[in-house]
């Protein structure tokens, strides 16, 4: 697919630099696991896992958490550039690194991209992200669940949370905290790109 702008091209370069697919494939081989075994552990299809490993599909955060748990690592592992024992992380505005930007015409598109705010630390209990949500049609929505908890602080736009038989709209200045073990989704219900700070704790089984 042809990228639409210089910003899109820069984002794609940042995604490529993360080498998510390569990291997942190497880690799977190191654990001596087949695609089928990882599929059984995560509930994700072999075809999707293969696409992710070949960088044909960029995994959203919940999917990356599931893969990481199956392979015995925290999500922070996938955002590091090299081994580090760094205990303090400062991510300057100009150095934010995109972790995911799904093309808008992809059937598995969740309509958002996220940027790690804690790299290169890899053993933190919390995973903070800056997230941008594109306007998202309800028919495209997908529910996700994984162990842990999530906190979302809305900076711009209007988001809708759906989970535990509740539908909640949050706007700039509002925050949301929920158990991510319940099936849930967060979508942009406005006409402009929404942004939020999201903090995830993957938790334990």
C-alpha positions as CSV (number, residue, x, y, z in Angstrom):
1,X,0.0,0.0,0.0
2,X,1.3,3.4,-0.9
3,X,1.8,5.7,2.1
4,X,-0.1,8.9,2.0
5,X,2.3,11.4,3.6
6,X,5.8,12.1,4.9
7,X,4.5,11.5,8.4
8,X,3.1,8.1,7.4
9,X,6.5,7.2,5.9
10,X,8.3,8.3,9.0
11,X,5.9,6.2,11.1
12,X,6.5,3.2,8.9
13,X,10.3,3.6,9.3
14,X,9.9,3.6,13.1
15,X,7.7,0.5,12.9
16,X,10.3,-1.3,10.7
17,X,13.0,-0.3,13.2
18,X,11.2,-2.1,16.0
19,X,11.4,-5.4,14.1
20,X,8.4,-6.8,16.0
21,X,7.9,-9.8,13.7
22,X,11.6,-10.7,13.8
23,X,11.7,-10.4,17.6
24,X,8.6,-12.6,17.9
25,X,9.9,-15.3,15.5
26,X,13.4,-15.4,17.1
27,X,11.9,-15.7,20.6
28,X,9.5,-18.4,19.5
29,X,12.5,-20.4,18.0
30,X,14.5,-19.8,21.2
31,X,11.6,-21.3,23.2
32,X,11.4,-24.2,20.6
33,X,7.7,-23.5,20.0
34,X,5.9,-24.1,16.7
35,X,3.3,-21.6,15.3
36,X,0.6,-24.1,16.3
37,X,1.8,-24.2,19.9
38,X,1.9,-20.4,20.1
39,X,-1.6,-20.4,18.5
40,X,-2.8,-22.9,21.2
41,X,-1.3,-20.7,24.0
42,X,-2.7,-17.4,22.7
43,X,-5.9,-18.3,20.9
44,X,-4.6,-16.5,17.8
45,X,-4.7,-18.2,14.5
46,X,-1.6,-19.6,12.9
47,X,-2.2,-17.4,9.8
48,X,-2.3,-14.2,11.9
49,X,0.8,-15.2,13.8
50,X,2.6,-15.9,10.6
51,X,1.5,-12.5,9.2
52,X,2.8,-10.8,12.4
53,X,6.1,-12.6,12.2
54,X,6.5,-11.6,8.6
55,X,5.6,-7.9,9.4
56,X,2.5,-8.2,7.2
57,X,0.2,-7.4,10.1
58,X,1.1,-5.1,13.0
59,X,-0.3,-6.5,16.3
60,X,-2.4,-4.2,18.6
61,X,-1.4,-3.9,22.2
62,X,-3.7,-6.7,23.6
63,X,-2.4,-9.1,20.9
64,X,1.2,-8.3,21.7
65,X,0.5,-8.9,25.4
66,X,-0.9,-12.3,24.6
67,X,2.0,-13.2,22.5
68,X,4.5,-12.0,25.1
69,X,2.9,-14.0,27.8
70,X,3.0,-17.1,25.7
71,X,6.7,-16.6,25.0
72,X,7.5,-15.7,28.6
73,X,8.3,-12.0,28.2
74,X,6.6,-8.7,29.1
75,X,5.4,-6.3,26.4
76,X,8.3,-4.0,27.1
77,X,10.7,-6.6,25.6
78,X,9.3,-5.8,22.1
79,X,10.1,-2.1,22.4
80,X,13.8,-2.3,23.4
81,X,16.5,-1.6,20.9
82,X,19.2,-3.6,22.8
83,X,19.8,-5.2,26.2
84,X,19.8,-2.7,29.0
85,X,19.7,-2.4,32.7
86,X,18.5,1.2,32.6
87,X,16.4,2.1,35.6
88,X,15.3,5.6,34.5
89,X,13.6,6.4,31.2
90,X,13.0,9.9,29.7
91,X,11.2,9.9,26.3
92,X,11.4,13.4,24.7
93,X,8.6,14.5,22.6
94,X,10.7,14.4,19.4
95,X,11.9,10.9,20.2
96,X,8.6,9.2,20.6
97,X,8.6,5.9,18.7
98,X,5.5,4.5,17.0
99,X,4.8,0.9,17.9
100,X,1.9,0.4,15.6
101,X,0.1,2.1,12.7
102,X,-2.4,-0.1,11.1
103,X,-3.4,0.9,7.5
104,X,-7.0,2.2,7.5
105,X,-8.2,-0.3,4.8
106,X,-7.0,-3.4,6.6
107,X,-9.8,-5.7,7.9
108,X,-8.1,-6.2,11.2
109,X,-7.6,-2.4,11.8
110,X,-8.5,-1.2,15.3
111,X,-8.2,2.4,14.3
112,X,-5.3,3.4,16.6
113,X,-1.6,3.5,16.9
114,X,0.4,3.6,20.1
115,X,3.8,4.9,21.2
116,X,5.8,3.5,24.1
117,X,6.6,6.1,26.8
118,X,8.9,3.8,28.9
119,X,11.5,2.4,26.5
120,X,14.2,1.2,26.9
121,X,13.3,-0.1,30.3
122,X,12.0,-3.7,29.9
123,X,11.1,-5.0,33.3
124,X,8.6,-2.4,34.5
125,X,5.3,-3.5,36.1
126,X,3.4,-0.7,34.2
127,X,3.4,-0.1,30.5
128,X,2.6,3.6,29.6
129,X,1.6,4.5,26.0
130,X,0.5,7.6,24.2
131,X,-2.4,6.4,21.9
132,X,-4.0,8.0,19.0
133,X,-7.5,6.7,18.0
134,X,-8.8,7.3,14.4
135,X,-12.6,7.7,14.0
136,X,-13.9,4.1,14.1
137,X,-17.1,2.6,12.8
138,X,-19.0,0.3,15.2
139,X,-19.2,-2.5,12.7
140,X,-15.4,-2.7,12.7
141,X,-15.1,-3.0,16.5
142,X,-13.4,-5.9,18.2
143,X,-13.5,-6.9,21.8
144,X,-10.2,-7.9,23.6
145,X,-9.4,-9.2,27.0
146,X,-6.2,-10.1,28.8
147,X,-5.0,-10.4,32.4
148,X,-4.3,-7.1,34.2
149,X,-5.7,-3.6,34.5
150,X,-5.8,-0.5,32.3
151,X,-5.9,3.3,32.9
152,X,-6.8,5.7,30.2
153,X,-6.7,9.6,30.4
154,X,-8.3,11.3,27.5
155,X,-6.4,14.3,26.1
156,X,-8.4,15.1,22.9
157,X,-11.5,13.8,21.2
158,X,-14.3,11.5,22.5
159,X,-13.9,7.8,23.2
160,X,-16.4,5.2,24.0
161,X,-15.7,2.3,26.3
162,X,-17.8,-0.9,26.1
163,X,-17.4,-3.7,28.6
164,X,-19.1,-5.5,31.5
165,X,-22.5,-4.6,30.1
166,X,-21.7,-0.9,30.2
167,X,-21.1,1.7,27.6
168,X,-19.3,4.8,28.8
169,X,-18.3,7.9,26.9
170,X,-15.2,9.8,28.1
171,X,-14.0,13.2,26.9
172,X,-10.9,15.4,27.4
173,X,-9.9,15.5,31.1
174,X,-11.9,12.3,31.8
175,X,-10.1,9.1,32.9
176,X,-11.1,5.5,32.9
177,X,-9.8,2.5,35.0
178,X,-10.9,-1.0,34.4
179,X,-10.0,-4.7,34.8
180,X,-8.7,-5.7,31.3
181,X,-9.7,-9.4,32.0
182,X,-13.3,-8.4,31.0
183,X,-14.0,-8.4,27.2
184,X,-13.7,-4.7,26.3
185,X,-13.2,-2.2,23.5
186,X,-12.3,1.4,23.2
187,X,-13.3,3.3,20.1
188,X,-13.2,6.9,18.8
189,X,-16.8,8.1,18.3
190,X,-15.8,11.6,17.2
191,X,-14.9,12.9,13.8
192,X,-11.3,13.9,14.6
193,X,-8.4,11.9,15.8
194,X,-8.5,11.3,19.6
195,X,-5.5,11.0,21.8
196,X,-5.0,9.5,25.3
197,X,-2.4,8.4,27.8
198,X,-2.9,4.7,28.5
199,X,-1.2,2.7,31.3
200,X,-1.4,-1.1,31.2
201,X,-0.5,-3.6,33.8
202,X,-0.4,-7.0,32.2
203,X,-0.8,-8.8,35.6
204,X,-0.7,-12.5,36.2
205,X,-3.0,-15.4,35.4
